Amino acid sequence: MKAIKTLLSLFSIMAIFLLAGCGGTEEKTTDKKEAPKTTEEKSYTVEHAMGSTTIKGTPKRVVILTNEGIEALLAMGVTPVGAVKPAVGDTWYDHIADKMKDVKVVGMESEVNVEAIAALKPDLIIGNKMRQEKIYEQLSAIAPTVFAETLRGDWKENFNLYAKALNKVDKGNEVIQKYESRIADIKEKLGDKKNMKVSMVRFMGGEVRIYHKDTFSGVILNDLGFARPESQNVDDFAERNVTKERIPAMDGDILFYFTYDTGDGTGSELEKEWINDPLFKNLEVAKKGEVHKVSDTIWNTAGGVLAANLMLDDIEKIFLKK
């Protein structure tokens, strides 16, 4: 009987140890089930034409409201969820069309569809004060919104702003450095050809312009170190509504012209009329056969970094492959 009591006591002690062991295991399991730690996305503030905007994290759903801005995004590896389309035609510019297949159209630069933007639920909107100042407050109510000041002049200023807004400053610097490196290379190869006075003319439906230095292509020509005719060597946009009496002001060592046509043929008709005018044919540049028609999209309208590199392609073909 005493032996049986002793065995029962031993069993009781073992049971207590087993229960204690189970309790310890449960405690460890509970420790493992702690909620995972979350890292809060960093915010950053961008100063721009309309003030300052704070953006949380790196934007993934971006709406862009200028054509030159589209090029900036694509160059930095960002495909927008929505973008404005060119004023002429129903499609994107040819040189970016393959990259824009799934992008939703949200109007044009001068006629933005705010409802279409809201439907895309963007986390960043990039626009332009010159084009969309009146709807800035509406856009800001949808998502953080950053505006560039203007569309004229040094396109690289806008590009750098977009890089900050996208939280891609390093990538932006890389794109610009490649452009600057190419400029330096072409500039060296041009040699004395940089002394040629480059004239630029644009034909539009009902208007002719002589372009100055504060234009998209004017900035690139300046980057390359080209000379300009005296009347064009000024830091403003263009001489507008030019009459035929001003044709002599178009003269230079080489002349580039581009034509903007909305599809009704008026721009092209005006181009033919002026190019075939006796006053134009009497220009020294025309007599030398140095009048070159180039793409209005590439040399003027697109206005972005991709077009800038395509314009450099033209420069190389015309100046360096003679």
MARMIMI-939416 format. One record per residue (C-alpha): residue number from 1; residue in three letters; chain; x, y, z. Coordinates in Angstrom, 1 decimal, padded with zeros to 4 digits, always signed. Layout:
BEGIN
{atom NUM, 'Ala', 'A', {X, Y, Z}}
...
//
This chain:
BEGIN
{atom 1, 'Met', 'A', {+000.0, +000.0, +000.0}}
{atom 2, 'Lys', 'A', {+002.9, +002.3, +000.9}}
{atom 3, 'Ala', 'A', {+004.5, +001.6, -002.5}}
{atom 4, 'Ile', 'A', {+001.2, +002.5, -004.4}}
{atom 5, 'Lys', 'A', {+001.0, +005.8, -002.6}}
{atom 6, 'Thr', 'A', {+004.6, +006.5, -003.5}}
{atom 7, 'Leu', 'A', {+003.9, +005.8, -007.2}}
{atom 8, 'Leu', 'A', {+000.8, +008.1, -007.1}}
{atom 9, 'Ser', 'A', {+002.9, +010.9, -005.7}}
{atom 10, 'Leu', 'A', {+005.5, +010.5, -008.5}}
{atom 11, 'Phe', 'A', {+002.7, +010.6, -011.2}}
{atom 12, 'Ser', 'A', {+001.3, +013.8, -009.6}}
{atom 13, 'Ile', 'A', {+004.8, +015.5, -009.7}}
{atom 14, 'Met', 'A', {+005.3, +014.4, -013.4}}
{atom 15, 'Ala', 'A', {+001.9, +015.8, -014.3}}
{atom 16, 'Ile', 'A', {+002.7, +019.2, -012.8}}
{atom 17, 'Phe', 'A', {+006.0, +019.4, -014.8}}
{atom 18, 'Leu', 'A', {+004.2, +018.4, -018.0}}
{atom 19, 'Leu', 'A', {+001.6, +021.1, -017.5}}
{atom 20, 'Ala', 'A', {+004.2, +023.7, -016.7}}
{atom 21, 'Gly', 'A', {+006.0, +022.7, -020.0}}
{atom 22, 'Cys', 'A', {+002.8, +023.1, -022.0}}
{atom 23, 'Gly', 'A', {+002.2, +026.6, -020.5}}
{atom 24, 'Gly', 'A', {+005.7, +027.6, -021.5}}
{atom 25, 'Thr', 'A', {+005.2, +026.6, -025.1}}
{atom 26, 'Glu', 'A', {+002.0, +028.6, -025.3}}
{atom 27, 'Glu', 'A', {+003.7, +031.6, -024.0}}
{atom 28, 'Lys', 'A', {+006.4, +031.4, -026.7}}
{atom 29, 'Thr', 'A', {+003.8, +030.9, -029.4}}
{atom 30, 'Thr', 'A', {+002.0, +034.0, -028.3}}
{atom 31, 'Asp', 'A', {+005.3, +036.0, -028.6}}
{atom 32, 'Lys', 'A', {+005.7, +034.9, -032.2}}
{atom 33, 'Lys', 'A', {+002.2, +036.1, -033.1}}
{atom 34, 'Glu', 'A', {+003.0, +039.8, -032.4}}
{atom 35, 'Ala', 'A', {+001.8, +042.2, -035.0}}
{atom 36, 'Pro', 'A', {+004.4, +042.9, -037.7}}
{atom 37, 'Lys', 'A', {+006.2, +046.3, -037.5}}
{atom 38, 'Thr', 'A', {+005.2, +048.8, -040.2}}
{atom 39, 'Thr', 'A', {+007.5, +051.4, -041.6}}
{atom 40, 'Glu', 'A', {+005.8, +054.8, -042.2}}
{atom 41, 'Glu', 'A', {+006.3, +056.2, -045.7}}
{atom 42, 'Lys', 'A', {+008.4, +059.4, -045.6}}
{atom 43, 'Ser', 'A', {+006.9, +062.6, -046.8}}
{atom 44, 'Tyr', 'A', {+008.6, +065.4, -048.7}}
{atom 45, 'Thr', 'A', {+007.7, +068.9, -049.8}}
{atom 46, 'Val', 'A', {+008.1, +070.4, -053.2}}
{atom 47, 'Glu', 'A', {+008.2, +074.1, -053.9}}
{atom 48, 'His', 'A', {+006.5, +075.1, -057.2}}
{atom 49, 'Ala', 'A', {+004.7, +077.8, -059.1}}
{atom 50, 'Met', 'A', {+001.6, +077.7, -056.9}}
{atom 51, 'Gly', 'A', {+003.3, +077.4, -053.5}}
{atom 52, 'Ser', 'A', {+004.4, +074.2, -051.8}}
{atom 53, 'Thr', 'A', {+003.0, +070.7, -051.8}}
{atom 54, 'Thr', 'A', {+003.7, +067.8, -049.4}}
{atom 55, 'Ile', 'A', {+003.7, +064.3, -051.0}}
{atom 56, 'Lys', 'A', {+003.7, +061.0, -049.0}}
{atom 57, 'Gly', 'A', {+005.9, +058.2, -050.3}}
{atom 58, 'Thr', 'A', {+006.9, +057.7, -053.9}}
{atom 59, 'Pro', 'A', {+003.9, +058.4, -056.2}}
{atom 60, 'Lys', 'A', {+002.7, +055.4, -058.3}}
{atom 61, 'Arg', 'A', {-000.4, +056.8, -059.9}}
{atom 62, 'Val', 'A', {+000.6, +060.0, -061.7}}
{atom 63, 'Val', 'A', {-001.5, +062.3, -063.9}}
{atom 64, 'Ile', 'A', {+000.5, +064.6, -066.2}}
{atom 65, 'Leu', 'A', {-001.1, +067.7, -067.8}}
{atom 66, 'Thr', 'A', {+001.6, +068.8, -070.3}}
{atom 67, 'Asn', 'A', {+003.1, +067.1, -073.3}}
{atom 68, 'Glu', 'A', {+006.6, +067.9, -072.3}}
{atom 69, 'Gly', 'A', {+005.8, +066.5, -068.9}}
{atom 70, 'Ile', 'A', {+004.8, +063.2, -070.5}}
{atom 71, 'Glu', 'A', {+008.3, +062.9, -072.0}}
{atom 72, 'Ala', 'A', {+009.9, +063.7, -068.6}}
{atom 73, 'Leu', 'A', {+008.0, +060.9, -066.9}}
{atom 74, 'Leu', 'A', {+008.7, +058.4, -069.6}}
{atom 75, 'Ala', 'A', {+012.4, +059.3, -069.5}}
{atom 76, 'Met', 'A', {+012.5, +058.6, -065.8}}
{atom 77, 'Gly', 'A', {+010.8, +055.2, -066.2}}
{atom 78, 'Val', 'A', {+007.3, +056.4, -065.1}}
{atom 79, 'Thr', 'A', {+004.2, +055.6, -067.2}}
{atom 80, 'Pro', 'A', {+001.4, +058.0, -066.2}}
{atom 81, 'Val', 'A', {-002.1, +056.6, -065.5}}
{atom 82, 'Gly', 'A', {-003.5, +059.7, -067.2}}
{atom 83, 'Ala', 'A', {-002.2, +062.4, -069.5}}
{atom 84, 'Val', 'A', {-003.3, +065.2, -071.9}}
{atom 85, 'Lys', 'A', {-003.1, +064.4, -075.6}}
{atom 86, 'Pro', 'A', {-001.8, +066.7, -078.3}}
{atom 87, 'Ala', 'A', {-004.2, +069.4, -079.5}}
{atom 88, 'Val', 'A', {-004.1, +068.0, -083.0}}
{atom 89, 'Gly', 'A', {-005.2, +064.4, -083.8}}
{atom 90, 'Asp', 'A', {-006.6, +061.6, -081.8}}
{atom 91, 'Thr', 'A', {-003.4, +059.9, -080.9}}
{atom 92, 'Trp', 'A', {-000.2, +060.5, -079.0}}
{atom 93, 'Tyr', 'A', {+002.9, +061.9, -080.7}}
{atom 94, 'Asp', 'A', {+004.5, +059.2, -082.9}}
{atom 95, 'His', 'A', {+007.8, +059.1, -081.0}}
{atom 96, 'Ile', 'A', {+006.0, +058.1, -077.7}}
{atom 97, 'Ala', 'A', {+002.9, +056.3, -078.9}}
{atom 98, 'Asp', 'A', {+004.3, +052.8, -078.2}}
{atom 99, 'Lys', 'A', {+004.8, +053.8, -074.5}}
{atom 100, 'Met', 'A', {+001.4, +055.3, -074.0}}
{atom 101, 'Lys', 'A', {-000.9, +052.4, -075.0}}
{atom 102, 'Asp', 'A', {-002.6, +052.0, -071.7}}
{atom 103, 'Val', 'A', {-002.6, +055.7, -070.6}}
{atom 104, 'Lys', 'A', {-006.1, +057.3, -070.2}}
{atom 105, 'Val', 'A', {-006.7, +060.6, -072.0}}
{atom 106, 'Val', 'A', {-007.7, +063.4, -069.6}}
{atom 107, 'Gly', 'A', {-008.3, +066.2, -072.1}}
{atom 108, 'Met', 'A', {-005.8, +068.6, -073.6}}
{atom 109, 'Glu', 'A', {-003.4, +071.1, -072.0}}
{atom 110, 'Ser', 'A', {-005.9, +074.0, -072.5}}
{atom 111, 'Glu', 'A', {-009.0, +071.9, -071.8}}
{atom 112, 'Val', 'A', {-008.5, +069.4, -068.9}}
{atom 113, 'Asn', 'A', {-011.2, +067.0, -067.9}}
{atom 114, 'Val', 'A', {-011.2, +067.2, -064.1}}
{atom 115, 'Glu', 'A', {-013.7, +064.4, -063.6}}
{atom 116, 'Ala', 'A', {-011.6, +062.0, -065.7}}
{atom 117, 'Ile', 'A', {-008.6, +062.8, -063.5}}
{atom 118, 'Ala', 'A', {-010.6, +062.2, -060.3}}
{atom 119, 'Ala', 'A', {-011.8, +058.8, -061.6}}
{atom 120, 'Leu', 'A', {-008.2, +057.6, -062.0}}
{atom 121, 'Lys', 'A', {-007.6, +058.2, -058.2}}
{atom 122, 'Pro', 'A', {-004.1, +059.6, -058.7}}
{atom 123, 'Asp', 'A', {-001.6, +060.1, -055.9}}
{atom 124, 'Leu', 'A', {+000.1, +063.0, -057.7}}
{atom 125, 'Ile', 'A', {-001.0, +065.5, -060.4}}
{atom 126, 'Ile', 'A', {+001.6, +067.5, -062.3}}
{atom 127, 'Gly', 'A', {+000.5, +070.5, -064.3}}
{atom 128, 'Asn', 'A', {+001.4, +074.0, -065.5}}
{atom 129, 'Lys', 'A', {+000.5, +077.4, -064.3}}
{atom 130, 'Met', 'A', {+000.5, +078.9, -067.8}}
{atom 131, 'Arg', 'A', {-002.1, +076.4, -068.9}}
{atom 132, 'Gln', 'A', {-004.1, +075.3, -065.9}}
{atom 133, 'Glu', 'A', {-003.9, +078.0, -063.1}}
{atom 134, 'Lys', 'A', {-007.7, +078.4, -062.9}}
{atom 135, 'Ile', 'A', {-008.3, +074.7, -062.0}}
{atom 136, 'Tyr', 'A', {-005.4, +074.3, -059.5}}
{atom 137, 'Glu', 'A', {-007.6, +074.3, -056.4}}
{atom 138, 'Gln', 'A', {-009.9, +071.6, -058.0}}
{atom 139, 'Leu', 'A', {-006.9, +069.5, -058.8}}
{atom 140, 'Ser', 'A', {-005.4, +069.9, -055.4}}
{atom 141, 'Ala', 'A', {-008.7, +068.6, -053.8}}
{atom 142, 'Ile', 'A', {-008.2, +065.4, -055.8}}
{atom 143, 'Ala', 'A', {-004.5, +064.7, -055.0}}
{atom 144, 'Pro', 'A', {-001.2, +066.5, -054.2}}
{atom 145, 'Thr', 'A', {-000.6, +068.8, -057.2}}
{atom 146, 'Val', 'A', {+002.6, +070.4, -058.4}}
{atom 147, 'Phe', 'A', {+002.7, +073.1, -061.1}}
{atom 148, 'Ala', 'A', {+005.6, +074.3, -063.3}}
{atom 149, 'Glu', 'A', {+005.6, +078.0, -064.1}}
{atom 150, 'Thr', 'A', {+005.7, +078.1, -067.9}}
{atom 151, 'Leu', 'A', {+006.3, +076.0, -071.0}}
{atom 152, 'Arg', 'A', {+008.7, +078.3, -072.7}}
{atom 153, 'Gly', 'A', {+012.5, +078.6, -072.5}}
{atom 154, 'Asp', 'A', {+014.7, +076.2, -070.5}}
{atom 155, 'Trp', 'A', {+012.7, +072.9, -070.5}}
{atom 156, 'Lys', 'A', {+015.3, +071.5, -068.1}}
{atom 157, 'Glu', 'A', {+013.9, +073.6, -065.3}}
{atom 158, 'Asn', 'A', {+010.6, +071.9, -065.6}}
{atom 159, 'Phe', 'A', {+012.2, +068.5, -065.9}}
{atom 160, 'Asn', 'A', {+014.1, +069.0, -062.6}}
{atom 161, 'Leu', 'A', {+010.8, +070.0, -060.9}}
{atom 162, 'Tyr', 'A', {+009.1, +066.9, -062.1}}
{atom 163, 'Ala', 'A', {+012.0, +064.8, -060.8}}
{atom 164, 'Lys', 'A', {+011.5, +066.3, -057.3}}
{atom 165, 'Ala', 'A', {+007.8, +065.7, -057.4}}
{atom 166, 'Leu', 'A', {+008.2, +062.1, -058.5}}
{atom 167, 'Asn', 'A', {+010.9, +061.5, -055.7}}
{atom 168, 'Lys', 'A', {+013.3, +060.5, -058.5}}
{atom 169, 'Val', 'A', {+016.0, +063.2, -058.3}}
{atom 170, 'Asp', 'A', {+018.8, +060.7, -058.9}}
{atom 171, 'Lys', 'A', {+017.1, +059.3, -061.9}}
{atom 172, 'Gly', 'A', {+016.4, +062.8, -063.2}}
{atom 173, 'Asn', 'A', {+020.0, +063.8, -062.8}}
{atom 174, 'Glu', 'A', {+021.1, +060.7, -064.7}}
{atom 175, 'Val', 'A', {+018.8, +061.6, -067.7}}
{atom 176, 'Ile', 'A', {+020.0, +065.3, -067.8}}
{atom 177, 'Gln', 'A', {+023.6, +064.2, -067.5}}
{atom 178, 'Lys', 'A', {+023.2, +062.0, -070.5}}
{atom 179, 'Tyr', 'A', {+021.7, +064.9, -072.4}}
{atom 180, 'Glu', 'A', {+024.5, +067.3, -071.3}}
{atom 181, 'Ser', 'A', {+027.2, +064.7, -072.2}}
{atom 182, 'Arg', 'A', {+025.7, +064.4, -075.7}}
{atom 183, 'Ile', 'A', {+025.6, +068.1, -076.1}}
{atom 184, 'Ala', 'A', {+029.3, +068.4, -075.2}}
{atom 185, 'Asp', 'A', {+030.1, +065.6, -077.7}}
{atom 186, 'Ile', 'A', {+028.2, +067.2, -080.6}}
{atom 187, 'Lys', 'A', {+029.5, +070.7, -079.7}}
{atom 188, 'Glu', 'A', {+033.0, +069.4, -080.0}}
{atom 189, 'Lys', 'A', {+032.4, +067.7, -083.3}}
{atom 190, 'Leu', 'A', {+030.7, +070.8, -084.8}}
{atom 191, 'Gly', 'A', {+033.9, +072.9, -084.4}}
{atom 192, 'Asp', 'A', {+033.7, +076.0, -086.6}}
{atom 193, 'Lys', 'A', {+030.2, +075.1, -087.8}}
{atom 194, 'Lys', 'A', {+028.9, +076.6, -084.6}}
{atom 195, 'Asn', 'A', {+029.7, +080.0, -086.1}}
{atom 196, 'Met', 'A', {+026.9, +079.5, -088.6}}
{atom 197, 'Lys', 'A', {+024.0, +081.8, -087.9}}
{atom 198, 'Val', 'A', {+020.9, +079.6, -087.4}}
{atom 199, 'Ser', 'A', {+017.5, +081.1, -088.3}}
{atom 200, 'Met', 'A', {+014.2, +079.6, -087.2}}
{atom 201, 'Val', 'A', {+010.8, +080.2, -088.7}}
{atom 202, 'Arg', 'A', {+007.4, +078.7, -087.9}}
{atom 203, 'Phe', 'A', {+004.3, +078.6, -090.1}}
{atom 204, 'Met', 'A', {+000.9, +078.3, -088.5}}
{atom 205, 'Gly', 'A', {-002.7, +078.7, -089.8}}
{atom 206, 'Gly', 'A', {-003.0, +082.4, -090.2}}
{atom 207, 'Glu', 'A', {+000.4, +083.3, -088.6}}
{atom 208, 'Val', 'A', {+004.1, +083.3, -089.3}}
{atom 209, 'Arg', 'A', {+006.7, +083.6, -086.5}}
{atom 210, 'Ile', 'A', {+010.4, +084.2, -086.3}}
{atom 211, 'Tyr', 'A', {+011.7, +082.3, -083.3}}
{atom 212, 'His', 'A', {+014.2, +083.7, -080.8}}
{atom 213, 'Lys', 'A', {+016.3, +082.2, -078.1}}
{atom 214, 'Asp', 'A', {+013.7, +081.6, -075.4}}
{atom 215, 'Thr', 'A', {+012.0, +078.7, -077.1}}
{atom 216, 'Phe', 'A', {+012.4, +074.9, -076.9}}
{atom 217, 'Ser', 'A', {+014.7, +074.6, -079.9}}
{atom 218, 'Gly', 'A', {+016.3, +078.0, -079.2}}
{atom 219, 'Val', 'A', {+017.6, +076.7, -075.9}}
{atom 220, 'Ile', 'A', {+019.0, +073.6, -077.5}}
{atom 221, 'Leu', 'A', {+020.8, +075.6, -080.2}}
{atom 222, 'Asn', 'A', {+022.2, +077.8, -077.4}}
{atom 223, 'Asp', 'A', {+023.4, +074.8, -075.5}}
{atom 224, 'Leu', 'A', {+025.2, +073.7, -078.6}}
{atom 225, 'Gly', 'A', {+026.8, +077.2, -078.9}}
{atom 226, 'Phe', 'A', {+025.3, +078.2, -082.3}}
{atom 227, 'Ala', 'A', {+025.3, +081.8, -083.4}}
{atom 228, 'Arg', 'A', {+021.9, +083.4, -084.4}}
{atom 229, 'Pro', 'A', {+021.0, +086.2, -086.8}}
{atom 230, 'Glu', 'A', {+021.2, +089.5, -084.9}}
{atom 231, 'Ser', 'A', {+017.4, +090.1, -084.9}}
{atom 232, 'Gln', 'A', {+016.9, +086.6, -083.4}}
{atom 233, 'Asn', 'A', {+019.7, +086.7, -080.9}}
{atom 234, 'Val', 'A', {+017.5, +088.0, -078.1}}
{atom 235, 'Asp', 'A', {+016.2, +086.5, -074.9}}
{atom 236, 'Asp', 'A', {+012.5, +086.3, -075.6}}
{atom 237, 'Phe', 'A', {+010.1, +084.0, -077.3}}
{atom 238, 'Ala', 'A', {+009.4, +085.1, -080.9}}
{atom 239, 'Glu', 'A', {+008.4, +087.8, -083.4}}
{atom 240, 'Arg', 'A', {+004.7, +087.1, -084.0}}
{atom 241, 'Asn', 'A', {+002.4, +087.9, -086.8}}
{atom 242, 'Val', 'A', {+005.2, +088.5, -089.2}}
{atom 243, 'Thr', 'A', {+004.4, +090.2, -092.5}}
{atom 244, 'Lys', 'A', {+006.2, +089.5, -095.8}}
{atom 245, 'Glu', 'A', {+008.1, +092.7, -095.4}}
{atom 246, 'Arg', 'A', {+010.0, +091.0, -092.6}}
{atom 247, 'Ile', 'A', {+011.2, +088.1, -094.7}}
{atom 248, 'Pro', 'A', {+014.7, +089.6, -094.9}}
{atom 249, 'Ala', 'A', {+014.9, +089.1, -091.1}}
{atom 250, 'Met', 'A', {+014.7, +085.4, -091.7}}
{atom 251, 'Asp', 'A', {+018.1, +085.3, -093.5}}
{atom 252, 'Gly', 'A', {+021.0, +083.4, -092.0}}
{atom 253, 'Asp', 'A', {+023.7, +080.9, -092.8}}
{atom 254, 'Ile', 'A', {+021.2, +078.1, -092.4}}
{atom 255, 'Leu', 'A', {+017.4, +078.2, -091.9}}
{atom 256, 'Phe', 'A', {+015.1, +075.7, -090.2}}
{atom 257, 'Tyr', 'A', {+011.4, +076.0, -090.5}}
{atom 258, 'Phe', 'A', {+008.6, +073.9, -089.1}}
{atom 259, 'Thr', 'A', {+004.9, +074.0, -089.8}}
{atom 260, 'Tyr', 'A', {+002.0, +073.5, -087.4}}
{atom 261, 'Asp', 'A', {-001.2, +072.3, -089.2}}
{atom 262, 'Thr', 'A', {-004.4, +071.5, -087.4}}
{atom 263, 'Gly', 'A', {-005.6, +069.2, -090.2}}
{atom 264, 'Asp', 'A', {-007.4, +071.8, -092.2}}
{atom 265, 'Gly', 'A', {-004.4, +072.5, -094.4}}
{atom 266, 'Thr', 'A', {-004.1, +076.2, -093.6}}
{atom 267, 'Gly', 'A', {-000.6, +075.8, -092.1}}
{atom 268, 'Ser', 'A', {+000.7, +073.9, -095.0}}
{atom 269, 'Glu', 'A', {-000.8, +076.3, -097.5}}
{atom 270, 'Leu', 'A', {+000.8, +079.3, -095.7}}
{atom 271, 'Glu', 'A', {+004.2, +077.5, -095.7}}
{atom 272, 'Lys', 'A', {+004.0, +076.9, -099.5}}
{atom 273, 'Glu', 'A', {+003.0, +080.5, -100.1}}
{atom 274, 'Trp', 'A', {+005.9, +081.9, -098.2}}
{atom 275, 'Ile', 'A', {+008.6, +079.5, -099.2}}
{atom 276, 'Asn', 'A', {+007.7, +080.2, -102.9}}
{atom 277, 'Asp', 'A', {+007.5, +083.9, -102.5}}
{atom 278, 'Pro', 'A', {+010.2, +085.8, -104.5}}
{atom 279, 'Leu', 'A', {+011.3, +087.7, -101.4}}
{atom 280, 'Phe', 'A', {+012.0, +084.3, -099.6}}
{atom 281, 'Lys', 'A', {+013.7, +082.8, -102.7}}
{atom 282, 'Asn', 'A', {+016.0, +085.9, -102.8}}
{atom 283, 'Leu', 'A', {+017.3, +085.2, -099.3}}
{atom 284, 'Glu', 'A', {+021.0, +084.3, -099.3}}
{atom 285, 'Val', 'A', {+020.2, +081.2, -097.2}}
{atom 286, 'Ala', 'A', {+017.7, +080.1, -099.9}}
{atom 287, 'Lys', 'A', {+020.2, +080.7, -102.7}}
{atom 288, 'Lys', 'A', {+022.8, +078.5, -101.0}}
{atom 289, 'Gly', 'A', {+020.2, +075.7, -100.5}}
{atom 290, 'Glu', 'A', {+020.4, +075.8, -096.7}}
{atom 291, 'Val', 'A', {+016.7, +075.9, -096.0}}
{atom 292, 'His', 'A', {+015.6, +072.8, -094.1}}
{atom 293, 'Lys', 'A', {+012.1, +071.7, -093.1}}
{atom 294, 'Val', 'A', {+012.0, +069.9, -089.8}}
{atom 295, 'Ser', 'A', {+009.3, +068.4, -087.6}}
{atom 296, 'Asp', 'A', {+007.2, +070.9, -085.7}}
{atom 297, 'Thr', 'A', {+006.5, +068.2, -083.1}}
{atom 298, 'Ile', 'A', {+010.2, +067.5, -082.4}}
{atom 299, 'Trp', 'A', {+011.6, +071.0, -082.8}}
{atom 300, 'Asn', 'A', {+008.8, +072.8, -081.0}}
{atom 301, 'Thr', 'A', {+005.5, +071.3, -079.9}}
{atom 302, 'Ala', 'A', {+006.5, +068.2, -077.9}}
{atom 303, 'Gly', 'A', {+009.0, +070.2, -075.9}}
{atom 304, 'Gly', 'A', {+010.4, +067.5, -073.7}}
{atom 305, 'Val', 'A', {+013.7, +065.6, -073.2}}
{atom 306, 'Leu', 'A', {+012.8, +062.8, -075.7}}
{atom 307, 'Ala', 'A', {+012.1, +065.4, -078.4}}
{atom 308, 'Ala', 'A', {+015.3, +067.2, -077.4}}
{atom 309, 'Asn', 'A', {+017.4, +064.1, -078.2}}
{atom 310, 'Leu', 'A', {+015.6, +063.6, -081.5}}
{atom 311, 'Met', 'A', {+016.3, +067.2, -082.4}}
{atom 312, 'Leu', 'A', {+020.0, +066.4, -081.7}}
{atom 313, 'Asp', 'A', {+019.7, +063.5, -084.1}}
{atom 314, 'Asp', 'A', {+018.6, +066.1, -086.8}}
{atom 315, 'Ile', 'A', {+021.5, +068.4, -085.9}}
{atom 316, 'Glu', 'A', {+023.9, +065.5, -086.4}}
{atom 317, 'Lys', 'A', {+022.4, +064.5, -089.7}}
{atom 318, 'Ile', 'A', {+022.4, +068.0, -091.1}}
{atom 319, 'Phe', 'A', {+025.7, +069.4, -089.8}}
{atom 320, 'Leu', 'A', {+027.9, +066.4, -089.3}}
{atom 321, 'Lys', 'A', {+027.1, +064.1, -092.2}}
{atom 322, 'Lys', 'A', {+027.7, +066.5, -095.0}}
//
